[in-house]
Each structure stands twice: as structure tokens, then as C-alpha cells.
Amino acid sequence: MKRNYKLAAVCSVFVLAVSICASAGSTDNFSGPLIGATGTESGSFTFNSTTDSFSGITLSFAGSTFGNVNASNGGGQGSCWNGICGYFWQTQVLSAGGQKDWVWDAILVYANGQYKDFGGISNSQNRGGFNYMSVPEGGSRLAYLLLSAIAVFGAIFVSGKSRGTGTTA
């Protein structure tokens, strides 16, 4: 019986150790194609989970459509509800050609460290948007699937162990 408790304790410690890598770091960088316009966007932000605040928010739109526009926001206090913290901002910037572009951005950070950053850029002629969803640091979807499978098969293995011989009358 003690052996089963030891096995359960080892499995619990293993699951805890594997789960620790699922938490994301405090600085996040993202990049991807700009939907609805030619070019790409990239950006970064820092989220402080202790104070629920965002800082160092930058966006860069590369490509011929918007003429390499850069936008930034100093950040601020996020609004949190039910384990999700969010921050929204918008600004007007000048492109390289002297044209005024509107940039808006919304960031959502989930309790598991995953985040979603979505927004857009527009001027009188062009419009584009982006929608980036992160995977927490320390793995990919396949890695999480494999770890889940290990946990399930470990539980099956532990539950199928012989409980010892009982006395019969």
C-alpha cells in the first residue's frame, strides 16, 4: 500500500514540474502578416502580473502600404475580470509620406500566460488588421498534447495496479 502512495506522490510531483513550464514570461514579442494590406506587423509589450499593468507597448508596420509606420504606447493599468486582463489604446501617427494613420491595439492576457493581441491600422486609402494568439512559453500544442497523454496513461497505470491479495473466508 505504501508503494502506491509513493507512486502517486512521484506522479503528482512530475505533473507539477511539467506544468510550471506552461507559465509565460513577462515580455512578449509577436509578429505576423497584416491582413487586408501588404506587409507585416510586429510588436512587443510587457505585462506585470503583480500589478496587472502593461508597459513598453510598441507596434511596427512594415511594407509599402503604410510606409513603415511605428506606434507606441507607454501602457498603464489593465482592466481585469475573471482571470483575463486587458488593455486598449489608439493613436494617430504620421507615415513616412506625411499621411495620418490611425493605429489601435487591444491586448488580452489570460491566467495561463497565453495572450491575444489584435488591432489595426487605417488611413483614408488603406486598411489592415492583425490578430495574434500566443502559445505559452515552454512548449507547443503538440507538447501539451503529449504531456496530457502521459498523465492519462499514468493514471490508467496507477488505477490498474494490483491492490494486493485479500483474505477470503
Buried (B, 14 or more C-beta within 10 A) or exposed (E): EEEEEEBEEEBEEBBEEBBEEBBBEEEBEBEBEBEBBEBBBBBBBBBEBEEBBBBEBBBBBBBEBBBEBBBBBEBEEBEEEEEBBBBEBEEEBEBEEEBEBBBBBBBBBBEEBBBBBBBBBBBEEBBBBBEBEBBBEBBEEEBBEEBEEBBEEBEEEEEEEEEEEEEEE
